[in-house]
Amino acid sequence: MSKIWQALKEAEQHREPAVAGVPSPHERLSAEEEAALCALLAHGSVPAAAAACGLSQGTLESWLRTPRFVAVYHAASRAARARR
């Protein structure tokens, strides 16, 4: 299993439930995180996405261990698949 999918699976297991009145995770991403998210969707691998958006692979992997980033990634990935 690739590192990205392993990180997503682990984060999904530890995800906190949504709370009413709390802004969506997407609203709290930084510009760098947004760029990384787009790069992940476009390139499909951590090394390629990190290179494309000018981040270190370690930084992107650490973001993929945070529930907030992973939740937004999952939502964006589902939306991209639904458009196909």
MODELLER restraints for C-alpha pairs under 7 A, 6 or more apart:
rsr = mdl.restraints
at = mdl.atoms
rsr.add(forms.Gaussian(group=physical.xy_distance, feature=features.Distance(at['CA:4:A'], at['CA:46:A']), mean=6.56, stdev=0.5))
rsr.add(forms.Gaussian(group=physical.xy_distance, feature=features.Distance(at['CA:7:A'], at['CA:64:A']), mean=5.90, stdev=0.5))
rsr.add(forms.Gaussian(group=physical.xy_distance, feature=features.Distance(at['CA:7:A'], at['CA:65:A']), mean=5.71, stdev=0.5))
rsr.add(forms.Gaussian(group=physical.xy_distance, feature=features.Distance(at['CA:8:A'], at['CA:64:A']), mean=6.59, stdev=0.5))
rsr.add(forms.Gaussian(group=physical.xy_distance, feature=features.Distance(at['CA:8:A'], at['CA:70:A']), mean=6.15, stdev=0.5))
rsr.add(forms.Gaussian(group=physical.xy_distance, feature=features.Distance(at['CA:11:A'], at['CA:65:A']), mean=5.91, stdev=0.5))
rsr.add(forms.Gaussian(group=physical.xy_distance, feature=features.Distance(at['CA:11:A'], at['CA:66:A']), mean=6.51, stdev=0.5))
rsr.add(forms.Gaussian(group=physical.xy_distance, feature=features.Distance(at['CA:11:A'], at['CA:67:A']), mean=5.27, stdev=0.5))
rsr.add(forms.Gaussian(group=physical.xy_distance, feature=features.Distance(at['CA:11:A'], at['CA:70:A']), mean=6.62, stdev=0.5))
rsr.add(forms.Gaussian(group=physical.xy_distance, feature=features.Distance(at['CA:12:A'], at['CA:67:A']), mean=6.95, stdev=0.5))
rsr.add(forms.Gaussian(group=physical.xy_distance, feature=features.Distance(at['CA:15:A'], at['CA:67:A']), mean=5.42, stdev=0.5))
rsr.add(forms.Gaussian(group=physical.xy_distance, feature=features.Distance(at['CA:25:A'], at['CA:68:A']), mean=5.70, stdev=0.5))
rsr.add(forms.Gaussian(group=physical.xy_distance, feature=features.Distance(at['CA:25:A'], at['CA:72:A']), mean=6.14, stdev=0.5))
rsr.add(forms.Gaussian(group=physical.xy_distance, feature=features.Distance(at['CA:26:A'], at['CA:72:A']), mean=5.76, stdev=0.5))
rsr.add(forms.Gaussian(group=physical.xy_distance, feature=features.Distance(at['CA:35:A'], at['CA:53:A']), mean=6.13, stdev=0.5))
rsr.add(forms.Gaussian(group=physical.xy_distance, feature=features.Distance(at['CA:36:A'], at['CA:49:A']), mean=6.51, stdev=0.5))
rsr.add(forms.Gaussian(group=physical.xy_distance, feature=features.Distance(at['CA:36:A'], at['CA:50:A']), mean=6.84, stdev=0.5))
rsr.add(forms.Gaussian(group=physical.xy_distance, feature=features.Distance(at['CA:36:A'], at['CA:53:A']), mean=5.96, stdev=0.5))
rsr.add(forms.Gaussian(group=physical.xy_distance, feature=features.Distance(at['CA:37:A'], at['CA:73:A']), mean=6.35, stdev=0.5))
rsr.add(forms.Gaussian(group=physical.xy_distance, feature=features.Distance(at['CA:39:A'], at['CA:49:A']), mean=4.65, stdev=0.5))
rsr.add(forms.Gaussian(group=physical.xy_distance, feature=features.Distance(at['CA:39:A'], at['CA:52:A']), mean=6.38, stdev=0.5))
rsr.add(forms.Gaussian(group=physical.xy_distance, feature=features.Distance(at['CA:39:A'], at['CA:53:A']), mean=6.52, stdev=0.5))
rsr.add(forms.Gaussian(group=physical.xy_distance, feature=features.Distance(at['CA:40:A'], at['CA:46:A']), mean=6.70, stdev=0.5))
rsr.add(forms.Gaussian(group=physical.xy_distance, feature=features.Distance(at['CA:40:A'], at['CA:49:A']), mean=5.03, stdev=0.5))
rsr.add(forms.Gaussian(group=physical.xy_distance, feature=features.Distance(at['CA:41:A'], at['CA:77:A']), mean=6.77, stdev=0.5))
rsr.add(forms.Gaussian(group=physical.xy_distance, feature=features.Distance(at['CA:43:A'], at['CA:49:A']), mean=5.67, stdev=0.5))
rsr.add(forms.Gaussian(group=physical.xy_distance, feature=features.Distance(at['CA:46:A'], at['CA:57:A']), mean=6.48, stdev=0.5))
rsr.add(forms.Gaussian(group=physical.xy_distance, feature=features.Distance(at['CA:46:A'], at['CA:60:A']), mean=6.94, stdev=0.5))
rsr.add(forms.Gaussian(group=physical.xy_distance, feature=features.Distance(at['CA:47:A'], at['CA:57:A']), mean=5.74, stdev=0.5))
rsr.add(forms.Gaussian(group=physical.xy_distance, feature=features.Distance(at['CA:50:A'], at['CA:56:A']), mean=5.80, stdev=0.5))
rsr.add(forms.Gaussian(group=physical.xy_distance, feature=features.Distance(at['CA:50:A'], at['CA:57:A']), mean=5.37, stdev=0.5))
rsr.add(forms.Gaussian(group=physical.xy_distance, feature=features.Distance(at['CA:50:A'], at['CA:60:A']), mean=6.39, stdev=0.5))
rsr.add(forms.Gaussian(group=physical.xy_distance, feature=features.Distance(at['CA:63:A'], at['CA:69:A']), mean=6.21, stdev=0.5))
rsr.add(forms.Gaussian(group=physical.xy_distance, feature=features.Distance(at['CA:64:A'], at['CA:70:A']), mean=5.76, stdev=0.5))
